[in-house]
Amino acid sequence: MSNETRSQTEESRIALGRYSRRKGKETRTRILTLLKNHPMTHKQLLQEVRITASALSPHLKKLKEEGLIEQVASEGKVFYQVKSEKNAIEEFVNFIIDIIKGLNMGELYPENEKIIREALIADQKKRSEEINKILKKTGRNSNEI
C-alpha cells in the first residue's frame, strides 16, 4: 500500500470517527430532550428514537455515567429520567466526601462531614443560581443546554 493510499485510508477513518461521535451526541441529545418532558421506559425510548436496543443501551449507559439520567422503578417497570438537580448535587457531595475520607484514611468526624456537606451544597446551589441568571439574560434556560 502506498503512502498516499495509507494517508487517504487514515483520513477516511478519522472522518468516520468524527461522524460517529457527532451522531452519538445527536442521539444522546434526542434522548435527553425526550426524557426532559417525562420519564420513559426502554421500550418507549426505542420507539421514539428509532434505533435498535443494542444501539440504545450504550447511549443510556453513557448518559448514566455522565450523571445526566437515572433509572427509577415504578409500578413494576424501570423508567429513565433526567437526574434532578438535587440528586446531582447530592451525588457530587458524596463524591467529594469520599475523596476527603480517602485522604484521611477513612477517618472523618461526623461534625466535620456535616460542615463540609453543607458548604458543598451551598456552593453548588450558588453556582446553579449564577448559571440560571446568565441563561436568563440570554433568553434560555438550563433545560436548553
ChimeraX commands (.cxc) that place a marker at each C-alpha (Angstrom):
marker #1 position 0.00,0.00,0.00 radius 0.5
marker #1 position 1.44,3.36,-0.98 radius 0.5
marker #1 position 1.85,6.23,1.47 radius 0.5
marker #1 position -0.82,8.19,-0.39 radius 0.5
marker #1 position -3.33,5.33,-0.11 radius 0.5
marker #1 position -2.46,4.88,3.59 radius 0.5
marker #1 position -2.99,8.60,4.14 radius 0.5
marker #1 position -6.38,8.51,2.42 radius 0.5
marker #1 position -7.38,5.47,4.46 radius 0.5
marker #1 position -6.35,7.19,7.69 radius 0.5
marker #1 position -8.26,10.35,6.71 radius 0.5
marker #1 position -11.33,8.21,5.98 radius 0.5
marker #1 position -11.08,6.57,9.42 radius 0.5
marker #1 position -10.75,9.96,11.12 radius 0.5
marker #1 position -13.75,11.34,9.20 radius 0.5
marker #1 position -15.82,8.26,10.05 radius 0.5
marker #1 position -14.86,8.59,13.72 radius 0.5
marker #1 position -15.92,12.24,13.77 radius 0.5
marker #1 position -19.20,11.38,12.07 radius 0.5
marker #1 position -19.88,8.58,14.56 radius 0.5
marker #1 position -19.17,10.82,17.56 radius 0.5
marker #1 position -21.42,13.55,16.14 radius 0.5
marker #1 position -24.25,11.08,15.51 radius 0.5
marker #1 position -23.80,9.67,19.02 radius 0.5
marker #1 position -24.05,13.15,20.52 radius 0.5
marker #1 position -27.15,13.85,18.43 radius 0.5
marker #1 position -28.76,10.62,19.64 radius 0.5
marker #1 position -27.96,11.35,23.29 radius 0.5
marker #1 position -29.29,14.89,22.90 radius 0.5
marker #1 position -32.51,13.46,21.45 radius 0.5
marker #1 position -32.80,11.06,24.40 radius 0.5
marker #1 position -32.27,13.87,26.91 radius 0.5
marker #1 position -34.86,16.02,25.14 radius 0.5
marker #1 position -37.41,13.21,25.34 radius 0.5
marker #1 position -36.65,12.46,28.99 radius 0.5
marker #1 position -36.79,16.15,29.91 radius 0.5
marker #1 position -40.53,16.06,29.28 radius 0.5
marker #1 position -41.29,12.88,31.26 radius 0.5
marker #1 position -39.74,9.58,32.33 radius 0.5
marker #1 position -39.79,6.82,29.72 radius 0.5
marker #1 position -39.22,3.08,29.63 radius 0.5
marker #1 position -36.58,1.44,27.45 radius 0.5
marker #1 position -39.30,0.32,25.05 radius 0.5
marker #1 position -40.76,3.83,24.78 radius 0.5
marker #1 position -37.32,5.26,24.05 radius 0.5
marker #1 position -36.75,2.65,21.34 radius 0.5
marker #1 position -40.00,3.66,19.66 radius 0.5
marker #1 position -39.22,7.37,19.81 radius 0.5
marker #1 position -35.52,7.35,18.96 radius 0.5
marker #1 position -35.97,4.63,16.34 radius 0.5
marker #1 position -32.76,2.71,16.91 radius 0.5
marker #1 position -32.13,-0.88,17.95 radius 0.5
marker #1 position -31.95,-1.97,21.58 radius 0.5
marker #1 position -28.26,-2.81,21.15 radius 0.5
marker #1 position -27.65,0.73,19.85 radius 0.5
marker #1 position -29.73,2.43,22.57 radius 0.5
marker #1 position -28.11,0.71,25.55 radius 0.5
marker #1 position -24.61,2.27,25.15 radius 0.5
marker #1 position -26.18,5.73,24.87 radius 0.5
marker #1 position -28.15,5.20,28.09 radius 0.5
marker #1 position -25.05,3.83,29.79 radius 0.5
marker #1 position -23.01,6.88,28.79 radius 0.5
marker #1 position -25.73,9.28,29.95 radius 0.5
marker #1 position -25.91,7.46,33.31 radius 0.5
marker #1 position -22.11,7.52,33.67 radius 0.5
marker #1 position -22.12,11.26,32.98 radius 0.5
marker #1 position -24.72,11.70,35.73 radius 0.5
marker #1 position -27.36,13.11,33.39 radius 0.5
marker #1 position -30.02,10.43,33.73 radius 0.5
marker #1 position -31.08,7.87,36.30 radius 0.5
marker #1 position -33.22,4.76,36.44 radius 0.5
marker #1 position -36.25,4.62,38.72 radius 0.5
marker #1 position -38.61,1.73,39.33 radius 0.5
marker #1 position -42.32,2.40,39.40 radius 0.5
marker #1 position -45.30,0.07,39.06 radius 0.5
marker #1 position -43.04,-2.88,38.23 radius 0.5
marker #1 position -41.35,-1.04,35.37 radius 0.5
marker #1 position -37.99,0.66,35.03 radius 0.5
marker #1 position -38.10,4.24,33.82 radius 0.5
marker #1 position -35.31,6.53,32.71 radius 0.5
marker #1 position -35.49,10.17,33.69 radius 0.5
marker #1 position -33.30,13.25,33.70 radius 0.5
marker #1 position -31.48,13.35,37.01 radius 0.5
marker #1 position -32.83,16.08,39.22 radius 0.5
marker #1 position -30.51,18.88,40.28 radius 0.5
marker #1 position -30.95,17.83,43.90 radius 0.5
marker #1 position -29.81,14.27,43.14 radius 0.5
marker #1 position -26.88,15.52,41.07 radius 0.5
marker #1 position -25.74,17.83,43.88 radius 0.5
marker #1 position -26.05,15.05,46.46 radius 0.5
marker #1 position -24.03,12.70,44.24 radius 0.5
marker #1 position -21.34,15.37,43.84 radius 0.5
marker #1 position -21.22,15.99,47.60 radius 0.5
marker #1 position -20.93,12.27,48.35 radius 0.5
marker #1 position -18.12,12.01,45.81 radius 0.5
marker #1 position -16.16,14.83,47.47 radius 0.5
marker #1 position -16.79,13.39,50.96 radius 0.5
marker #1 position -15.47,10.02,49.77 radius 0.5
marker #1 position -12.32,11.70,48.44 radius 0.5
marker #1 position -11.77,13.51,51.73 radius 0.5
marker #1 position -12.32,10.27,53.66 radius 0.5
marker #1 position -9.80,8.56,51.41 radius 0.5
marker #1 position -7.24,11.29,52.05 radius 0.5
marker #1 position -7.84,10.93,55.79 radius 0.5
marker #1 position -7.53,7.12,55.63 radius 0.5
marker #1 position -11.30,6.68,56.09 radius 0.5
marker #1 position -11.50,8.93,59.13 radius 0.5
marker #1 position -13.80,11.93,59.11 radius 0.5
marker #1 position -15.53,13.18,62.22 radius 0.5
marker #1 position -19.32,13.40,61.76 radius 0.5
marker #1 position -19.40,17.11,62.66 radius 0.5
marker #1 position -16.71,17.83,60.05 radius 0.5
marker #1 position -18.56,15.81,57.43 radius 0.5
marker #1 position -21.73,17.80,58.16 radius 0.5
marker #1 position -19.89,21.13,57.78 radius 0.5
marker #1 position -18.24,20.01,54.53 radius 0.5
marker #1 position -21.53,18.66,53.16 radius 0.5
marker #1 position -23.41,21.91,53.94 radius 0.5
marker #1 position -20.64,24.03,52.40 radius 0.5
marker #1 position -20.56,21.96,49.20 radius 0.5
marker #1 position -24.34,22.04,48.81 radius 0.5
marker #1 position -24.43,25.81,49.37 radius 0.5
marker #1 position -21.64,26.27,46.82 radius 0.5
marker #1 position -23.40,24.14,44.20 radius 0.5
marker #1 position -26.71,25.96,44.70 radius 0.5
marker #1 position -24.95,29.32,44.34 radius 0.5
marker #1 position -23.29,28.17,41.10 radius 0.5
marker #1 position -26.62,26.92,39.79 radius 0.5
marker #1 position -28.27,30.27,40.56 radius 0.5
marker #1 position -25.45,32.12,38.78 radius 0.5
marker #1 position -25.77,29.90,35.72 radius 0.5
marker #1 position -29.54,30.44,35.63 radius 0.5
marker #1 position -29.05,34.24,35.85 radius 0.5
marker #1 position -26.68,34.15,32.89 radius 0.5
marker #1 position -29.05,31.94,30.91 radius 0.5
marker #1 position -31.99,34.21,31.73 radius 0.5
marker #1 position -30.09,37.16,30.25 radius 0.5
marker #1 position -29.69,35.19,27.01 radius 0.5
marker #1 position -33.34,34.13,27.00 radius 0.5
marker #1 position -32.52,30.45,27.58 radius 0.5
marker #1 position -32.99,28.07,30.49 radius 0.5
marker #1 position -30.91,25.22,31.90 radius 0.5
marker #1 position -33.05,22.65,30.07 radius 0.5
marker #1 position -31.86,24.03,26.73 radius 0.5
marker #1 position -28.15,23.48,27.30 radius 0.5
marker link #1:1,2 radius 0.2
marker link #1:2,3 radius 0.2
marker link #1:3,4 radius 0.2
marker link #1:4,5 radius 0.2
marker link #1:5,6 radius 0.2
marker link #1:6,7 radius 0.2
marker link #1:7,8 radius 0.2
marker link #1:8,9 radius 0.2
marker link #1:9,10 radius 0.2
marker link #1:10,11 radius 0.2
marker link #1:11,12 radius 0.2
marker link #1:12,13 radius 0.2
marker link #1:13,14 radius 0.2
marker link #1:14,15 radius 0.2
marker link #1:15,16 radius 0.2
marker link #1:16,17 radius 0.2
marker link #1:17,18 radius 0.2
marker link #1:18,19 radius 0.2
marker link #1:19,20 radius 0.2
marker link #1:20,21 radius 0.2
marker link #1:21,22 radius 0.2
marker link #1:22,23 radius 0.2
marker link #1:23,24 radius 0.2
marker link #1:24,25 radius 0.2
marker link #1:25,26 radius 0.2
marker link #1:26,27 radius 0.2
marker link #1:27,28 radius 0.2
marker link #1:28,29 radius 0.2
marker link #1:29,30 radius 0.2
marker link #1:30,31 radius 0.2
marker link #1:31,32 radius 0.2
marker link #1:32,33 radius 0.2
marker link #1:33,34 radius 0.2
marker link #1:34,35 radius 0.2
marker link #1:35,36 radius 0.2
marker link #1:36,37 radius 0.2
marker link #1:37,38 radius 0.2
marker link #1:38,39 radius 0.2
marker link #1:39,40 radius 0.2
marker link #1:40,41 radius 0.2
marker link #1:41,42 radius 0.2
marker link #1:42,43 radius 0.2
marker link #1:43,44 radius 0.2
marker link #1:44,45 radius 0.2
marker link #1:45,46 radius 0.2
marker link #1:46,47 radius 0.2
marker link #1:47,48 radius 0.2
marker link #1:48,49 radius 0.2
marker link #1:49,50 radius 0.2
marker link #1:50,51 radius 0.2
marker link #1:51,52 radius 0.2
marker link #1:52,53 radius 0.2
marker link #1:53,54 radius 0.2
marker link #1:54,55 radius 0.2
marker link #1:55,56 radius 0.2
marker link #1:56,57 radius 0.2
marker link #1:57,58 radius 0.2
marker link #1:58,59 radius 0.2
marker link #1:59,60 radius 0.2
marker link #1:60,61 radius 0.2
marker link #1:61,62 radius 0.2
marker link #1:62,63 radius 0.2
marker link #1:63,64 radius 0.2
marker link #1:64,65 radius 0.2
marker link #1:65,66 radius 0.2
marker link #1:66,67 radius 0.2
marker link #1:67,68 radius 0.2
marker link #1:68,69 radius 0.2
marker link #1:69,70 radius 0.2
marker link #1:70,71 radius 0.2
marker link #1:71,72 radius 0.2
marker link #1:72,73 radius 0.2
marker link #1:73,74 radius 0.2
marker link #1:74,75 radius 0.2
marker link #1:75,76 radius 0.2
marker link #1:76,77 radius 0.2
marker link #1:77,78 radius 0.2
marker link #1:78,79 radius 0.2
marker link #1:79,80 radius 0.2
marker link #1:80,81 radius 0.2
marker link #1:81,82 radius 0.2
marker link #1:82,83 radius 0.2
marker link #1:83,84 radius 0.2
marker link #1:84,85 radius 0.2
marker link #1:85,86 radius 0.2
marker link #1:86,87 radius 0.2
marker link #1:87,88 radius 0.2
marker link #1:88,89 radius 0.2
marker link #1:89,90 radius 0.2
marker link #1:90,91 radius 0.2
marker link #1:91,92 radius 0.2
marker link #1:92,93 radius 0.2
marker link #1:93,94 radius 0.2
marker link #1:94,95 radius 0.2
marker link #1:95,96 radius 0.2
marker link #1:96,97 radius 0.2
marker link #1:97,98 radius 0.2
marker link #1:98,99 radius 0.2
marker link #1:99,100 radius 0.2
marker link #1:100,101 radius 0.2
marker link #1:101,102 radius 0.2
marker link #1:102,103 radius 0.2
marker link #1:103,104 radius 0.2
marker link #1:104,105 radius 0.2
marker link #1:105,106 radius 0.2
marker link #1:106,107 radius 0.2
marker link #1:107,108 radius 0.2
marker link #1:108,109 radius 0.2
marker link #1:109,110 radius 0.2
marker link #1:110,111 radius 0.2
marker link #1:111,112 radius 0.2
marker link #1:112,113 radius 0.2
marker link #1:113,114 radius 0.2
marker link #1:114,115 radius 0.2
marker link #1:115,116 radius 0.2
marker link #1:116,117 radius 0.2
marker link #1:117,118 radius 0.2
marker link #1:118,119 radius 0.2
marker link #1:119,120 radius 0.2
marker link #1:120,121 radius 0.2
marker link #1:121,122 radius 0.2
marker link #1:122,123 radius 0.2
marker link #1:123,124 radius 0.2
marker link #1:124,125 radius 0.2
marker link #1:125,126 radius 0.2
marker link #1:126,127 radius 0.2
marker link #1:127,128 radius 0.2
marker link #1:128,129 radius 0.2
marker link #1:129,130 radius 0.2
marker link #1:130,131 radius 0.2
marker link #1:131,132 radius 0.2
marker link #1:132,133 radius 0.2
marker link #1:133,134 radius 0.2
marker link #1:134,135 radius 0.2
marker link #1:135,136 radius 0.2
marker link #1:136,137 radius 0.2
marker link #1:137,138 radius 0.2
marker link #1:138,139 radius 0.2
marker link #1:139,140 radius 0.2
marker link #1:140,141 radius 0.2
marker link #1:141,142 radius 0.2
marker link #1:142,143 radius 0.2
marker link #1:143,144 radius 0.2
marker link #1:144,145 radius 0.2
view
